[in-house]
Amino acid sequence: MAEAEEKEGQQGPPKADSHLGHAQVVDLLVANIIPTTKYFESRFDFLQHQIDQLREGQKHLEETMNRRFEQVDRRFEQVDKRFEQVDKRFEQVDKRLEQIVASIDRLGDKLDHRDLHQRNFTIRMFMISITLSFLGVLGVLLKIFGVV
């Protein structure tokens, strides 16, 4: 046992002083090196502030996008109205073309009737001229043969 006491004396200060030194080291670590709850609270507050800013930014972006989409919707409605006007215009043009085709058909019918009438008139005139020519040739022949 004497040896144990000698070793104890050689190893350093008594245990009470050693315990006190360790407590000071722990206090120093806690105070200076290991973050306190206030540090974590401030970090969490900062993160919460950043999250709130992101949410506000998202709301602003959503509002901006909604306004843009409303503008696009209005433009599409204007384009749709314009297409409706163009469709109506084409319908009017189609109706007008149908009227023109009907007019051409009626004019064609009139021309056909007139051509038929004109053809009959031309044939009658041709027959009359042939008859007169034949009578002229017959008169000349009768004169040549001395019948007349």
ABEGO torsion letter per residue (X at the ends): XAAAAAAAAAAEBBAAAAAAAAAAAAAAAAAAABBBAAAAAAAAAAAAAAAAAAAAAAAAAAAAAAAAAAAAAAAAAAAAAAAAAAAAAAAAAAAAAAAAAAAAAAAAAAAAAAAAAAAAAAAAAAAAAAAAAAAAAAAAAAAAAGAX
